[in-house]
Amino acid sequence: MTDPADYMPDPTASEPANGDEEPQVHRHHVRRRVVGRRLDKYLRGRYPRISRTTIQRYIKQGLVTINGLPSKASYEPAAGDLVEINLPPPPPTGIVAEDIPLDIIYEDEWILGLNKQAGIVCHPARATQTGTIANGVAFYAAQLSRGDDPFRPGIVHRLDKNTTGVMLIAKTDEAHWRVSLQFERRTMKKQYFAICEGEISLDGDIINKPLAPHPETTSRMILPSASPPRQAMFKEAITEYRVNKRYRGYTAVDLFPKTGRTHQLRVHMASIGHPMVGDMMYGGHPLHETDLAGNGNNDLLLDFQALHARRLCLVHPIREKPLELEAPLPPRLLRILELLDTHRERA
């Protein structure tokens, strides 16, 4: 296993210069070989603001050389190697700050915890896009981490547009990369709450099914059995679920993702025949009051996934003490649970 200290920036290494318009070559002399430490991990430790995926892309593009020759991400640098990385100029910055209401559940000088609401995306996909969490945070916070994407200041992880609950924002670069490492190493404990269609028979189970983007649209994810694209595109995805309460025709569940793939919880629950209420993308159905109460009131309760990020447990990136962030269920889900308790209790 790689020594955690090897992720720390090398004090003798040159750092990317902010605002430079020309690419710069940065050189690092490897001091010792660490078994299992790949080239991409070596560089991630020296450039914590650059994601490992971006570093791997640089390597494939030939922007990284070992002793003057192109290399692969899997290469393990040896003592005495000269690693050169030709860093492209930083992309333009300047996300639009907007006065968007934020539900703050935790804040200190390094991180910010939000209770994300439904209907808002986490960050812009382009410079002109507004109305996102990132726009609101840029207005609220005096300082945010830079990360490696100019449209994601402070954004450490994402929730789907209509998924509610705990979302973590980094104010400093050090807090950002330290929290990112906890996600990467899977030491971050995440708990979600969902309401699914049907009565789940098992009290709990672990779903281990890899996921990949749909070959025709990146807005959906698929399982290997669903006309898969190239097998190499599939990534490990593991979800533990525990039944919270069963109702007639529905089940409330607690979900504990061990990995963090796009739409993982939604696809996994649908794969066992219990899609989330309202999740029409993966087989769920809109929920109306009459569906639960049978009173003829056809008011729409939910037309998107009944999924809430309830709790996030981590080690504070600077204080290095346990920190637990919790977000209360939104009124929409509380109303559904009230109707289930009143009209769908099992005998």
Phi and psi in degrees as a GROMACS rama.xvg file:
@    title "Ramachandran Plot"
@    xaxis  label "Phi"
@    yaxis  label "Psi"
@TYPE xy
-70.35  135.469  THR-2
-65.0998  128.839  ASP-3
-53.9675  -28.9531  PRO-4
-64.783  -22.7939  ALA-5
-73.1005  -8.03764  ASP-6
-86.623  -11.768  TYR-7
-74.6374  144.805  MET-8
-59.8213  139.211  PRO-9
-73.8891  118.589  ASP-10
-63.751  -17.9337  PRO-11
-90.3957  -5.77638  THR-12
-86.8352  147.212  ALA-13
-79.3993  143.869  SER-14
-102.717  153.767  GLU-15
-59.3671  138.648  PRO-16
-87.7637  131.094  ALA-17
-70.9063  134.341  ASN-18
83.4602  -3.12268  GLY-19
-64.2797  137.889  ASP-20
-94.7152  -15.136  GLU-21
-105.741  146.436  GLU-22
-61.1041  150.316  PRO-23
-127.856  140.421  GLN-24
-92.9205  127.314  VAL-25
-116.252  134.571  HIS-26
-115.944  138.879  ARG-27
-134.085  128.736  HIS-28
-95.6381  120.384  HIS-29
-70.8001  125.354  VAL-30
-86.0104  -32.5355  ARG-31
-156.801  151.668  ARG-32
-86.1585  134.575  ARG-33
-116.121  119.093  VAL-34
-58.4637  127.76  VAL-35
89.2129  -6.34126  GLY-36
-87.1658  106.199  ARG-37
-76.2214  166.643  ARG-38
-61.9368  -41.8463  LEU-39
-65.132  -36.1964  ASP-40
-70.6405  -37.8822  LYS-41
-58.4765  -46.8604  TYR-42
-72.4931  -32.4478  LEU-43
-62.1023  -35.5274  ARG-44
-67.5594  -26.7814  GLY-45
-93.8935  -18.5674  ARG-46
-129.987  70.7012  TYR-47
-63.1753  -18.9985  PRO-48
-80.636  -9.45301  ARG-49
-104.035  127.841  ILE-50
-68.6426  157.233  SER-51
-64.043  -35.0206  ARG-52
-62.424  -42.4045  THR-53
-65.0274  -41.81  THR-54
-61.4288  -41.6306  ILE-55
-62.1243  -36.0456  GLN-56
-66.2403  -41.4352  ARG-57
-59.3291  -42.1112  TYR-58
-62.786  -44.8766  ILE-59
-63.3885  -32.46  LYS-60
-80.1902  -0.548999  GLN-61
79.2345  16.8358  GLY-62
-84.3586  -4.57694  LEU-63
-122.235  131.938  VAL-64
-128.709  154.276  THR-65
-116.203  116.255  ILE-66
53.2686  37.2768  ASN-67
87.4211  -0.594024  GLY-68
-117.774  147.43  LEU-69
-59.3477  154.413  PRO-70
-138.733  -173.244  SER-71
-119.982  157.968  LYS-72
-61.3812  -29.2769  ALA-73
-81.6366  -9.26476  SER-74
-62.8598  137.938  TYR-75
-101.117  107.897  GLU-76
-55.9845  137.257  PRO-77
-103.337  159.652  ALA-78
-56.7003  131.45  ALA-79
93.9067  -13.4617  GLY-80
-61.5931  144.07  ASP-81
-103.413  112.964  LEU-82
-99.8808  123.686  VAL-83
-118.237  132.584  GLU-84
-125.692  125.719  ILE-85
-96.2012  94.0704  ASN-86
-78.3954  125.787  LEU-87
-63.5252  159.744  PRO-88
-63.5579  146.672  PRO-89
-63.0558  143.458  PRO-90
-69.0281  163.196  PRO-91
-62.8718  144.114  PRO-92
-114.88  179.389  THR-93
119.398  57.8572  GLY-94
-69.9645  142.312  ILE-95
-72.8145  124.2  VAL-96
-82.8627  130.033  ALA-97
-130.944  143.895  GLU-98
-80.7324  80.5775  ASP-99
-105.578  128.687  ILE-100
-58.0876  131.883  PRO-101
-123.172  137.689  LEU-102
-95.2871  97.1532  ASP-103
-84.303  123.792  ILE-104
-110.023  -13.1971  ILE-105
-160.561  144.519  TYR-106
-158.51  137.45  GLU-107
-142.883  -165.352  ASP-108
-78.3456  -6.27299  GLU-109
-114.41  -34.9029  TRP-110
-137.446  163.241  ILE-111
-136.081  129.494  LEU-112
-107.868  128.666  GLY-113
-115.431  153.575  LEU-114
-103.306  95.3271  ASN-115
-67.3427  138.082  LYS-116
-92.0379  164.486  GLN-117
-75.2491  153.21  ALA-118
87.8324  7.56637  GLY-119
-129.224  131.949  ILE-120
-83.3588  162.286  VAL-121
-78.0242  -37.3847  CYS-122
-154.954  158.422  HIS-123
-68.4542  151.372  PRO-124
-94.8765  -11.305  ALA-125
-152.818  164.634  ARG-126
-61.689  -32.1507  ALA-127
-83.848  -11.3431  THR-128
-74.7481  137.702  GLN-129
-130.332  -177.557  THR-130
77.4861  23.1559  GLY-131
-107.807  169.255  THR-132
-56.5973  -42.8094  ILE-133
-60.6069  -39.1792  ALA-134
-63.7386  -41.7005  ASN-135
-68.3922  -39.3373  GLY-136
-68.3337  -36.6067  VAL-137
-61.2572  -31.9824  ALA-138
-76.5521  -38.664  PHE-139
-77.0271  -45.9011  TYR-140
-93.7583  139.274  ALA-141
-75.1045  -23.837  ALA-142
-143.569  139.829  GLN-143
-139.183  153.282  LEU-144
-66.8904  155.957  SER-145
-89.6417  -33.1131  ARG-146
60.2159  -154.427  GLY-147
-119.709  14.8011  ASP-148
-134.286  119.062  ASP-149
-64.9247  -17.5409  PRO-150
-95.6658  6.48402  PHE-151
-130.062  48.1586  ARG-152
-60.8547  124.737  PRO-153
80.4019  -13.7569  GLY-154
-77.0258  113.452  ILE-155
-91.655  -38.6157  VAL-156
-147.943  168.622  HIS-157
-123.365  155.362  ARG-158
-120.265  150.985  LEU-159
-59.4284  158.385  ASP-160
-49.6846  -44.2403  LYS-161
-104.212  8.94207  ASN-162
-87.5907  133.141  THR-163
-101.622  170.448  THR-164
116.675  -161.767  GLY-165
-64.5485  128.548  VAL-166
-136.786  135.197  MET-167
-104.977  135.289  LEU-168
-120.966  136.831  ILE-169
-101.403  134.044  ALA-170
-92.8095  -26.0227  LYS-171
-123.065  157.221  THR-172
-63.2728  -38.985  ASP-173
-64.0458  -44.5661  GLU-174
-61.4286  -38.4053  ALA-175
-61.4249  -52.7177  HIS-176
-72.5699  -28.8869  TRP-177
-69.4151  -39.3657  ARG-178
-69.3803  -40.8943  VAL-179
-58.524  -37.6171  SER-180
-63.0922  -35.5169  LEU-181
-66.562  -38.342  GLN-182
-64.9798  -45.9061  PHE-183
-63.6417  -39.0154  GLU-184
-86.7824  -1.86229  ARG-185
63.3962  31.4949  ARG-186
-91.0998  -10.6668  THR-187
-75.8409  128.619  MET-188
-99.6537  122.028  LYS-189
-118.697  136.016  LYS-190
-128.878  128.445  GLN-191
-116.92  160.985  TYR-192
-124.589  136.398  PHE-193
-142.591  155.406  ALA-194
-115.338  121.118  ILE-195
-111.847  157.218  CYS-196
-78.5314  143.087  GLU-197
83.6319  168.163  GLY-198
-103.251  109.317  GLU-199
-69.5327  128.926  ILE-200
-76.6855  -40.6759  SER-201
-81.039  147.487  LEU-202
-72.6208  -23.2509  ASP-203
-175.008  159.757  GLY-204
-168.701  170.098  ASP-205
-115.99  126.793  ILE-206
-101.214  118.497  ILE-207
-120.981  90.0787  ASN-208
-138.278  119.643  LYS-209
-66.9533  156.454  PRO-210
-128.786  154.306  LEU-211
-148.73  155.756  ALA-212
-62.7561  145.198  PRO-213
-60.0945  138.532  HIS-214
-63.5795  -18.2687  PRO-215
-109.165  -14.8168  GLU-216
-154.364  132.244  THR-217
-79.7098  -2.79393  THR-218
-82.4788  -5.30102  SER-219
-127.067  153.352  ARG-220
-116.272  152.785  MET-221
-131.958  162.251  ILE-222
-95.6711  163.587  LEU-223
-57.7748  -27.9394  PRO-224
-78.9681  -8.06041  SER-225
-99.8757  71.2256  ALA-226
46.3601  64.1111  SER-227
-66.4658  149.265  PRO-228
-76.0065  -158.904  PRO-229
-55.4589  134.674  ARG-230
-57.4003  -30.7199  GLN-231
-63.6006  -17.7174  ALA-232
-79.8434  -13.6591  MET-233
-78.7986  141.043  PHE-234
-125.373  148.908  LYS-235
-57.042  137.18  GLU-236
-143.73  122.708  ALA-237
-131.461  129.09  ILE-238
-131.591  130.869  THR-239
-101.257  134.165  GLU-240
-125.008  151.512  TYR-241
-135.98  132.582  ARG-242
-67.6206  126.922  VAL-243
-88.2586  -48.2896  ASN-244
-163.295  139.182  LYS-245
-100.027  141.731  ARG-246
-125.504  171.035  TYR-247
-69.5798  108.419  ARG-248
90.3402  -4.42581  GLY-249
-146.23  159.734  TYR-250
-140.733  130.253  THR-251
-90.8141  131.56  ALA-252
-131.204  150.942  VAL-253
-102.028  134.34  ASP-254
-120.415  136.958  LEU-255
-128.164  88.0879  PHE-256
-69.182  132.8  PRO-257
-93.3914  -18.9887  LYS-258
-126.518  173.757  THR-259
-128.452  54.51  GLY-260
-80.777  153.908  ARG-261
-56.7386  130.143  THR-262
59.0344  18.8428  HIS-263
-54.9508  -51.29  GLN-264
-65.0573  -39.5206  LEU-265
-64.9831  -45.8669  ARG-266
-69.0761  -41.4212  VAL-267
-63.6259  -43.9256  HIS-268
-67.8277  -36.8826  MET-269
-65.2232  -32.1626  ALA-270
-68.3539  -20.9114  SER-271
-100.838  14.9853  ILE-272
86.1967  15.5154  GLY-273
-133.724  70.2425  HIS-274
-62.9187  156.876  PRO-275
-70.4677  142.189  MET-276
-53.229  132.069  VAL-277
84.6266  -10.0102  GLY-278
-85.8091  80.0526  ASP-279
-67.153  -24.3154  MET-280
-63.1167  -32.0223  MET-281
-121.804  32.552  TYR-282
98.6298  -0.582968  GLY-283
-79.9789  173.993  GLY-284
-128.911  149.2  HIS-285
-58.4044  150.192  PRO-286
-115.634  125.569  LEU-287
-113.044  158.272  HIS-288
-59.5721  -36.634  GLU-289
-65.5931  -23.8832  THR-290
-64.3698  -29.4626  ASP-291
-101.386  -41.5575  LEU-292
-96.4241  -22.3302  ALA-293
62.727  29.143  GLY-294
-102.743  8.80743  ASN-295
82.8676  -6.99968  GLY-296
-79.6209  110.181  ASN-297
-95.579  24.5381  ASN-298
-61.6708  135.803  ASP-299
-74.3849  124.94  LEU-300
-93.4902  -38.7523  LEU-301
-161.242  132.351  LEU-302
-130.858  26.1851  ASP-303
-146.202  170.821  PHE-304
-55.694  133.513  GLN-305
-84.2323  77.5087  ALA-306
-137.74  132.499  LEU-307
-138.576  128.044  HIS-308
-79.2634  97.8676  ALA-309
-81.6161  -39.0935  ARG-310
-148.121  142.568  ARG-311
-133.492  120.696  LEU-312
-114.548  125.511  CYS-313
-146.002  176.269  LEU-314
-99.2125  127.647  VAL-315
-54.6255  129.865  HIS-316
-63.206  -24.1325  PRO-317
-111.138  -48.8094  ILE-318
-73.958  -19.9688  ARG-319
58.4307  38.1474  GLU-320
-121.438  151.915  LYS-321
-57.9636  139.508  PRO-322
-136.895  130.653  LEU-323
-121.351  122.763  GLU-324
-110.06  132.759  LEU-325
-134.307  138.2  GLU-326
-118.663  128.184  ALA-327
-66.4634  154.013  PRO-328
-62.0265  142.445  LEU-329
-71.0473  157.183  PRO-330
-53.741  -34.6899  PRO-331
-62.526  -45.0349  ARG-332
-72.5307  -34.9609  LEU-333
-61.9793  -38.993  LEU-334
-64.6513  -40.8748  ARG-335
-64.9067  -42.8737  ILE-336
-63.9302  -36.7169  LEU-337
-61.9973  -43.5075  GLU-338
-68.4696  -38.2893  LEU-339
-63.8475  -43.8435  LEU-340
-63.7232  -34.2281  ASP-341
-81.7554  -39.5366  THR-342
-117.022  -10.8281  HIS-343
-125.667  18.3577  ARG-344
-60.1526  138.372  GLU-345
-78.4518  144.373  ARG-346
